[in-house]
Amino acid sequence: MRVLVTGGAGFIGSALVRYLVQELGYDVLTVDKLTYAGNLASLTLVADSPNHRFVKADICDAAAMAAAFAEFRPDRVMHLAAESHVDRSITGAAEFIQTNVLGTFTLLEASRAYWMTLTPPQQTAFRFLHVSTDEVYGSLGAEGLFAETTPYDPSSPYSASKAASDHLAKAWQRTYGLPVVVSNCSNNYGPYHFPEKLIPLTILNALEGKSLPVYGRGDNIRDWLHVDDHARALDLIAARGRPGETYNVGGRNERRNIDVVLSICAILDDLRPDAAPRSDLIAFVEDRPGHDARYAIDATRLETELGWRASYTFDSGIEQTIRWYLDNDWWWTPLRARHAGERLGLLEKTATAALEGESH
Ligand SMILES: NC(=O)c1ccc[n+]([C@@H]2O[C@H](COP(=O)([O-])OP(=O)(O)OC[C@H]3O[C@@H](n4cnc5c(N)ncnc54)[C@H](O)[C@@H]3O)[C@@H](O)[C@H]2O)c1
């Protein structure tokens, strides 16, 4: 099995590559531009594997993509390369449109051109897995779950760009017959997570005695999934998912953000006792504009059709993750030196005032 993984130096991509190379023994080509979020250190465990290769390339570069397909001749594409941080998309959306929309278009076209050269049985067996997010569905109220049939209603530039790319991927299946499958997953956490996102930022700030920013009152609810459970789901969907279908991925682990932060504080207090409880460091800060209230996934299709089950509960997964950060400062120390975790995604006061003026 030959798998081309885009975004394989990122958080989820690197977990997937480690799983495919080390546990399944597949031949993997990782294609990644190495943006600020891409990190070859996350691929250290497979760096010397004979069945893994890395190419530094931008998915927007049509010639580079064509060359990667021609040389590697994949049986599957697993597409994870993206700009992924909502706050960054609010501060500057251009990269999100470029990579997530135009980059996906370029990759679909490169895949299609290569797929057309395959024999009919190879064409039938080929898969393009487009990896996406539950944020395309918008925000839930107190009740209900996102199903595969939930209408798209994205709120942020990030989720809008992912929604656009999902539509492109589906259209390439319907129009050209390219065997595309789409997965929409809830929030991931786990080892090798870039420390701008809530969970790694909270762990590292708490370890260093820094303030723990919580947006608004911390009431927003996310449905957390351990990244290794996501990686297993992605392989199953690529192997057995039906072309043209969507598979939702989620661990049935809804938590309010404030409860996530309190759990991390309690576990760290236990593992690395400090003079004062870490929860004293919590600081409620201005909310994210357009902050979705609640996400929750109905993963019934994935569970019944493909037999997937999450192996971690939130409690077991968060403890494993915290222990990983305690044991692996070699990985995060250089990132902390380069990225101080400054706040992004707040509208400038003047722009906010103008928007408020318009809406009255
Ligand atoms: N993190 C989550 O909770 C979550 C949940 C559901 C879905 N997703 C989706 O999963 C995918 C991976 O997310 P992640 O959290 O690992 O993201 P990440 O930001 O950690 O990694 C993204 C990777 O893509 C690479 N990349 C960015 N632009 C590129 C380009 N133009 N060409 C080639 N490579 C490029 C980066 O260098 C990086 O290695 C994304 O498509 C994201 O939308 C993420």
The ligand as an ORCA input file, in Angstrom:
! r2SCAN-3c Opt
* xyz 0 1
  N      -6.703     19.962     14.726
  C      -7.967     19.588     14.764
  O      -8.565     19.521     15.828
  C      -8.683     19.189     13.495
  C      -9.957     18.629     13.583
  C     -10.597     18.206     12.419
  C      -9.980     18.346     11.191
  N      -8.736     18.923     11.118
  C      -8.129     19.024      9.787
  O      -7.042     18.095      9.773
  C      -5.978     18.593      8.990
  C      -4.691     18.656      9.793
  O      -4.899     19.485     10.929
  P      -3.720     19.739     11.973
  O      -4.336     20.155     13.239
  O      -2.792     18.606     11.958
  O      -3.036     21.008     11.299
  P      -1.556     21.595     11.516
  O      -1.709     23.073     11.353
  O      -0.925     21.042     12.740
  O      -0.730     21.008     10.268
  C      -0.935     21.418      8.953
  C       0.247     20.947      8.115
  O       0.010     21.339      6.754
  C       1.190     21.901      6.231
  N       0.825     22.862      5.187
  C       0.173     24.054      5.345
  N       0.031     24.669      4.158
  C       0.582     23.845      3.230
  C       0.736     23.923      1.826
  N       0.287     24.979      1.125
  N       1.345     22.909      1.176
  C       1.805     21.824      1.871
  N       1.710     21.711      3.205
  C       1.094     22.708      3.880
  C       1.874     22.567      7.417
  O       3.271     22.755      7.187
  C       1.577     21.565      8.523
  O       2.580     20.560      8.588
  C      -6.429     19.966      8.469
  O      -6.942     19.799      7.169
  C      -7.525     20.372      9.439
  O      -8.466     21.207      8.808
  C      -8.082     19.341     12.237
*
